[in-house]
Amino acid sequence: MNEELERFHQVCGELEAGRLRVAEKIDGEWKVNSWVKEVILSGFRHGKLSDMTQGQFSFFDKDTLPARRFTADNGVRIVPGGSSVRAGAYLAPSVIMMPPSYVNIGAYVDEGTMIDSHALVGSCAQVGKHVHLSAASQLGGVLEPVGALPVIIEDNVFIGGNCGIYEGTIVRENAVIGTGVVINSSTAIFDAVSGEYIRANAEGQMVVPEGAVVVAGSRPVTKGPGAEHGVHLYCPVIVKYRDAKTSGSVTLEDLLR
């Protein structure tokens, strides 16, 4: 076996076991392990297109990147109906996947997290403990550039239906992202509590503060024809910070476990 390909399989095994991560928190800051991404990319280069057809459905992908197979010993609940986890992704015991949903290579999903129907955990995304990723929500993936930080969702975050979290956004602990909110590095978030806009940091990452409750909103165009016609641009808005009442409103998921 090619030495580089052998290294790829070793790294995938470590990723699937949760002993290795694409990104990790060190001294309070998230750091990307660029070399892990480089190894993952080598698997795409060396893979050959292979027939992975199952039943009546046709699938063709690189033979280095099959879907993971789980047993009851993994402690992961994957409800029947078309969900898939790619090789090189980690799902902790007690994770729940509702159908259909998808977890891509390099992703890390910690214990007690629910991935609801039609939800995507993109390549290398890092998801903490007791997160709820609601139906049809997406966590963007990133393999290149290798130094780019993936989407990070910290512990106890609630993400509502039809949300999109992209471009290395970090959502801090206990935040609530309301239905239909889209967050990326180029769209500022208005904090209605402080009256200030939150923009991407020096590394180009949008950071949603701990405990923030974010809903979809808009802001008016202030110059040019757009202003004259009363045009508004999309803008996520922090309406408050999480309290006991907010926490109580997102515990319904516990009844489903």
C-alpha positions in Angstrom: 0.0 0.0 0.0 1.2 3.5 -0.8 2.8 5.0 2.3 0.6 8.2 2.0 -2.5 6.2 1.7 -1.6 4.0 4.7 -1.2 7.2 6.7 -4.6 8.4 5.5 -6.3 5.2 6.8 -4.4 5.5 10.1 -5.6 9.1 10.6 -9.2 8.2 9.6 -9.1 5.5 12.3 -7.9 8.0 14.9 -10.6 10.5 13.8 -13.3 7.9 14.0 -12.2 6.9 17.5 -12.3 10.5 18.7 -8.6 10.4 19.6 -7.7 13.0 17.0 -9.5 16.1 15.9 -9.2 18.5 13.0 -9.5 21.4 15.5 -9.3 21.6 19.2 -9.6 24.2 22.0 -6.2 25.1 23.5 -6.0 27.7 26.3 -9.5 28.9 25.5 -8.8 29.4 21.7 -9.7 27.1 18.8 -6.8 25.9 16.8 -6.8 24.0 13.5 -4.6 21.0 13.0 -3.7 21.7 9.4 -1.7 18.5 8.9 -4.9 16.5 9.6 -6.6 18.2 6.7 -3.7 17.6 4.5 -3.9 13.9 5.2 -7.6 13.9 4.6 -7.1 15.5 1.2 -4.5 12.8 0.3 -7.4 10.3 0.6 -9.3 12.1 -2.1 -6.2 12.1 -4.4 -5.5 8.4 -4.0 -9.0 7.2 -4.1 -10.5 5.6 -7.2 -14.1 5.9 -8.2 -16.0 2.8 -7.0 -19.5 1.4 -7.2 -21.0 1.6 -3.7 -24.5 0.9 -4.8 -26.9 -0.3 -2.1 -30.2 -2.0 -3.0 -32.1 0.0 -5.6 -30.0 3.2 -5.1 -26.8 3.8 -7.1 -23.8 5.4 -5.4 -20.3 6.1 -6.8 -17.6 7.6 -4.7 -13.8 7.3 -4.0 -13.0 3.9 -2.6 -11.0 5.6 0.2 -14.2 7.3 1.5 -16.9 4.8 2.3 -19.8 5.4 4.6 -19.0 4.3 8.2 -20.7 1.2 9.6 -21.9 1.3 13.2 -22.8 -1.4 15.7 -24.8 -1.2 18.9 -21.5 -1.1 20.7 -20.9 2.4 19.4 -23.8 3.6 21.4 -25.0 5.9 18.6 -28.7 6.0 17.7 -29.1 6.2 13.9 -32.9 6.1 13.2 -33.7 4.2 9.9 -34.4 6.3 6.9 -31.3 7.3 4.8 -28.8 8.9 7.1 -25.1 8.5 6.4 -21.8 9.1 8.1 -18.6 9.3 6.0 -15.4 7.6 7.0 -13.1 9.7 9.2 -16.0 11.3 11.2 -16.6 10.9 14.9 -19.9 10.4 16.6 -19.8 10.0 20.4 -22.0 7.6 22.3 -25.5 9.0 22.9 -25.5 11.0 19.7 -28.9 10.7 17.8 -29.3 11.0 14.0 -32.8 11.5 12.6 -33.3 10.5 9.0 -32.2 11.7 6.6 -29.1 13.5 7.8 -25.4 13.5 6.9 -22.0 13.8 8.7 -19.0 14.4 6.5 -15.3 13.4 6.9 -13.3 15.1 9.7 -16.4 16.1 11.6 -16.6 15.7 15.4 -19.9 15.3 17.1 -19.8 15.1 20.9 -22.1 13.2 23.3 -25.8 14.0 23.8 -26.1 15.9 20.5 -29.1 15.5 18.2 -28.8 15.8 14.5 -32.3 16.2 13.2 -33.8 15.4 9.8 -32.3 16.9 6.6 -29.4 18.4 8.7 -25.8 18.5 7.5 -22.6 18.4 9.6 -20.1 19.5 7.0 -16.5 18.3 6.6 -14.4 19.0 9.7 -17.1 20.8 11.6 -16.7 20.5 15.4 -19.9 20.1 17.4 -19.9 20.0 21.2 -21.9 18.2 23.9 -25.7 18.4 24.1 -26.2 20.4 20.9 -29.5 20.3 19.0 -29.1 20.8 15.3 -32.7 21.2 14.1 -34.3 20.0 10.9 -32.8 21.2 7.6 -30.0 23.2 9.2 -26.5 23.2 7.8 -23.0 23.5 9.3 -20.7 24.4 6.4 -17.6 22.2 5.7 -14.1 23.2 4.9 -11.1 21.2 3.8 -9.2 23.9 1.8 -7.4 26.0 2.6 -5.9 23.6 5.2 -5.3 26.4 7.6 -8.9 27.6 7.7 -10.8 26.9 10.9 -14.0 24.9 10.4 -17.4 25.7 11.8 -17.3 25.3 15.6 -20.5 24.7 17.7 -19.7 24.7 21.4 -21.6 22.9 24.2 -25.3 23.3 24.9 -26.0 25.3 21.7 -29.5 25.2 20.2 -29.7 25.7 16.4 -33.2 26.1 15.0 -34.6 24.7 11.8 -33.4 25.9 8.4 -30.3 27.7 9.8 -27.0 27.9 8.0 -23.7 28.4 9.9 -20.8 28.8 7.5 -17.2 30.0 6.9 -15.5 29.1 10.1 -18.1 30.7 12.4 -17.7 29.9 16.1 -20.9 29.7 18.1 -20.0 29.9 21.8 -21.6 27.8 24.6 -25.3 28.1 25.4 -26.1 30.2 22.4 -29.6 29.9 20.8 -29.8 30.4 17.0 -33.4 31.0 16.0 -35.2 29.5 13.0 -33.9 30.5 9.6 -30.8 32.4 10.8 -27.8 32.4 8.4 -24.4 33.3 9.8 -21.1 33.7 7.8 -18.0 35.8 8.0 -19.3 38.6 5.8 -22.6 39.5 7.4 -22.4 41.5 10.6 -24.5 40.6 13.6 -26.3 43.4 15.4 -26.3 43.1 19.2 -29.5 44.8 20.3 -28.4 44.5 23.9 -25.2 46.5 23.5 -26.2 48.5 20.4 -23.1 47.4 18.6 -22.4 45.4 15.5 -20.3 42.2 15.8 -18.1 41.6 12.7 -15.5 39.0 11.8 -12.4 39.0 13.9 -8.8 39.5 12.6 -8.7 35.8 11.5 -11.9 36.3 9.4 -14.1 34.3 11.8 -17.5 35.4 13.0 -17.9 34.6 16.8 -21.4 34.4 18.3 -21.0 35.3 22.0 -21.8 32.8 24.8 -25.5 32.6 25.6 -26.6 34.9 22.8 -30.1 34.5 21.5 -29.9 35.2 17.7 -32.9 35.7 15.4 -33.3 36.7 11.8 -33.6 40.5 11.2 -32.7 43.2 8.8 -31.1 46.6 8.6 -31.9 49.5 6.2 -29.6 50.5 3.3 -28.4 54.0 4.2 -27.0 55.2 0.9 -27.9 55.4 -2.7 -31.0 54.2 -4.5 -31.5 51.4 -2.0 -32.0 53.9 0.8 -34.4 55.9 -1.3 -36.6 52.9 -2.0 -36.5 51.7 1.6 -34.5 48.5 0.9 -33.3 46.4 3.8 -30.5 43.9 4.0 -30.5 40.7 5.9 -28.9 41.0 9.4 -28.9 38.5 12.3 -29.9 40.2 15.6 -29.0 39.2 19.2 -32.2 40.0 21.0 -31.0 39.0 24.4 -28.7 36.6 26.3 -29.9 33.3 27.5 -31.6 33.0 30.8 -33.5 30.3 32.7 -36.7 31.0 30.7 -34.8 30.6 27.4 -33.2 27.4 28.6 -36.6 26.0 29.5 -38.0 26.7 26.0 -35.4 24.4 24.4 -35.7 21.3 26.6 -38.4 19.7 24.6 -35.7 17.6 22.8 -35.0 15.8 26.1 -38.4 14.2 25.9 -37.5 12.6 22.6 -34.3 10.9 23.8 
